[in-house]
Amino acid sequence: MLFTLILLLLTGLLAGVLAGLLGIGGGLVIVPALTWILLAEGAAVDVAVPMAVATSLGTMLMTSASAIWFHDRRGGIDWACVGRLAPAVAVGALAGAWLALLLSGPWLARVFAVIAGLIGLRMLLASATQVAERTPWPRGWYLFGPLIGAVSAMIGIGGGSFNVPYLARNGYPMVRAVAIASTCGWPIALGGVIGFLVLGAGTVQHPVSYGYLYGPGLLAIGIAGMVGAPAGVALAHRLPQQRLKRVFGLILILVAIRMAW
């Protein structure tokens, strides 16, 4: 039990540092790590993978809240844009939780692997996101919002990897796009968690879980992630981000191959 707790804390710390350092969603670290921890504890793969996804979303309710406070203090959030996107991504996240549970554990792992691999490939190539020269506005939010929310909740991430390029192509400067994407991570997490709680209610998935939410992982990873994020932000001003993105992109591709296997 102590060894598991240490692994969970280290996972949360690493996810928090990487989120602050590279601006990536912690779920890309949390989902594979938590899947392996649950499998090592004896959980079936059809339980381990969706539980890892649901718990990853649960931790974001804590980490996203701190990110929202951080960005709002600096006036980086366009609340009119959030007012459009947030309900749309939340509805999509509910659907994403339902879709995740329609798949078997191995197939859900493969879906995660494909999407994580594509994100890793983009980071490896390190192509800069271009900001379109147009009036900032979330065009097509009623289509892209639910789609981003569904895909993100389905694999347990906050959606920044999709929301930031979408917002940049709609004229938002990168700093503001990141702030809005971070803010929309909270409704994605909320919608996904509600979906997994409702669909898993009354079902004992694990001795220390409620439905698909793994209690020890939720608390340990969430708290450690909140501690690690400020450290990552501090490191971001000292380390070469483009090189680090390429290294993490390669690691993410290897993780994706392992998850697919």
Residue pairs with C-beta under 8 A, 6 or more apart in sequence:
4 37
4 41
4 216
5 216
5 220
7 33
7 37
8 34
8 37
8 216
8 217
8 220
8 221
8 224
9 220
9 221
9 224
10 224
11 29
11 30
11 33
11 34
11 37
11 221
11 224
12 26
12 30
12 59
12 220
12 221
12 222
12 223
12 224
12 225
12 227
12 228
13 224
13 225
13 227
13 228
14 29
14 228
15 26
15 27
15 29
15 30
15 59
15 221
15 224
15 225
15 228
16 26
16 63
16 224
16 225
16 226
16 227
16 228
16 229
16 231
16 232
17 228
17 229
17 231
17 232
17 235
18 24
18 26
18 29
18 232
18 248
19 25
19 26
19 63
19 225
19 228
19 229
19 232
20 228
20 229
20 230
20 231
20 232
20 233
20 234
20 235
20 236
21 232
21 233
21 235
21 236
21 239
21 241
21 244
22 123
22 232
22 236
22 241
22 244
22 245
22 248
23 160
23 164
23 178
24 119
24 123
24 160
24 161
24 248
25 60
25 152
25 157
25 158
25 159
25 160
25 161
25 185
26 56
26 59
26 60
26 63
26 157
26 158
26 225
27 53
27 56
27 57
27 60
27 155
27 156
27 157
27 158
28 116
28 119
28 157
28 252
28 255
30 52
30 55
30 56
30 59
30 156
30 221
31 49
31 52
31 53
31 56
31 112
31 155
31 156
31 157
32 52
32 112
32 116
32 255
32 258
32 259
34 51
34 52
34 55
34 56
34 214
34 217
34 221
35 48
35 49
35 52
35 109
35 259
37 217
38 47
38 48
38 51
38 52
38 206
38 214
39 45
39 48
41 206
43 51
43 205
43 206
44 105
45 105
45 106
45 109
46 104
46 105
47 105
47 205
47 206
48 105
49 105
49 106
49 108
49 109
49 112
50 100
50 101
50 105
50 108
50 196
50 212
51 205
51 206
51 209
51 212
51 213
51 214
52 156
52 214
52 217
53 100
53 108
53 112
53 153
53 154
53 155
53 156
53 192
53 196
53 212
54 97
54 156
54 192
54 193
54 196
54 200
54 211
54 212
54 213
54 214
55 156
55 212
55 213
55 214
55 217
55 218
55 221
56 156
56 157
56 221
57 93
57 153
57 156
57 188
57 189
57 192
57 193
57 196
58 189
58 193
58 213
58 218
58 222
59 217
59 218
59 221
59 222
59 225
60 158
60 185
60 186
60 188
60 189
61 186
61 189
61 190
61 193
61 222
62 222
62 223
62 225
62 226
63 222
63 225
63 226
63 229
64 158
64 182
64 183
64 185
64 186
64 189
65 186
66 226
66 229
67 182
67 183
67 185
67 229
68 77
68 182
68 183
68 186
71 77
71 178
71 179
71 182
71 183
74 179
76 175
76 176
76 178
76 179
77 176
77 179
77 180
77 183
78 136
78 172
78 176
78 179
78 180
81 136
81 137
81 138
81 167
81 172
81 180
82 180
82 183
82 184
84 138
84 141
84 145
85 138
85 141
85 145
85 163
85 180
85 184
86 183
86 184
86 186
86 187
87 145
87 187
88 141
88 142
88 144
88 145
88 146
88 149
89 145
89 146
89 148
89 149
89 152
89 159
89 163
89 184
89 187
89 188
89 191
90 149
90 187
90 188
90 190
90 191
91 145
91 146
91 149
91 191
92 145
92 146
92 147
92 148
92 149
92 150
92 151
92 152
92 153
92 188
92 191
93 149
93 150
93 152
93 153
93 187
93 188
93 189
93 190
93 191
93 192
93 195
94 153
94 191
94 192
94 194
94 195
95 146
95 149
95 150
95 153
95 195
96 149
96 150
96 151
96 152
96 153
96 154
96 191
96 192
96 195
97 153
97 154
97 191
97 192
97 193
97 194
97 195
97 196
97 199
98 195
98 199
99 150
99 154
100 108
100 153
100 154
100 155
100 196
101 196
101 199
101 200
101 212
103 111
108 154
108 155
109 259
109 260
110 259
110 260
111 154
111 155
112 155
112 156
112 256
112 259
113 256
113 257
113 259
113 260
114 256
114 260
115 151
115 155
116 155
116 252
116 255
116 256
116 259
117 252
117 253
117 256
117 257
117 260
119 161
119 249
119 252
120 248
120 249
120 250
120 251
120 252
120 253
120 255
120 256
121 249
121 253
122 161
122 249
123 245
123 246
123 248
123 249
123 252
124 245
124 246
124 249
124 250
124 253
125 249
126 242
126 245
126 246
126 249
129 164
129 165
129 168
129 174
130 168
130 169
131 168
131 169
131 171
131 172
131 173
131 174
131 177
132 168
132 169
132 170
132 171
133 171
134 170
134 171
135 171
136 170
136 171
136 172
136 173
136 176
137 170
137 171
138 144
138 145
138 166
138 167
138 170
139 170
144 166
148 159
148 162
148 163
148 166
148 188
149 159
149 187
149 188
149 191
151 159
151 162
152 158
152 159
152 162
152 188
152 192
153 188
153 189
153 191
153 192
153 195
156 192
158 181
158 182
158 184
158 185
158 188
158 189
159 181
159 184
159 185
159 188
160 178
160 181
160 182
160 185
163 177
163 180
163 181
163 184
164 174
164 177
164 178
164 181
167 176
167 177
167 180
167 181
168 174
168 177
172 180
193 213
196 211
196 212
196 213
197 210
197 211
197 212
197 213
199 211
199 212
200 210
200 211
200 212
200 213
201 211
202 211
203 211
205 211
205 212
206 214
208 214
208 215
208 216
209 215
